[in-house]
Amino acid sequence: MVVKIRLARFGRRKAPFYNIVVAQARTARNSKPLEVLGTYDPIPKKPEDGEGRPFKDIRLDSVRARYWLGVGAQPSDPAWRLLSMVGLMEPKFRGNQTAKPAAAEAGKAE
């Protein structure tokens, strides 16, 4: 069975709140997970001192997340992004794939 690290949505309408969970790939989004690794609040919060940029709250048990990644759990794309923000995974590169062949063709035409 495939195990995934993914987000389970909670909260209310227009105020989402997510649990970062480990669950079987074929179960429903909000079904009972194998383990809850942490939480993610996507609504930006102002710093308590009043200065600086607003931040999104990510709380994650990195030891357990490393364990699940080590035994083969596959993160979903949003979970991958959060794990890369925390420093557990390399960020996925989003390069412009169409620009490179166009530049190569321009070089061949000359």
Secondary structure, DSSP 8 states (H G I E B T S, - for coil): --EEEEEEEEEETTEEEEEEEEEETTS-TTS--SEEEEEEEEEEE--TTS-S--EEEEEE-HHHHHHHHHTT-EE-HHHHHHHHHHTSS-------TTHHHHHHHHHHH-
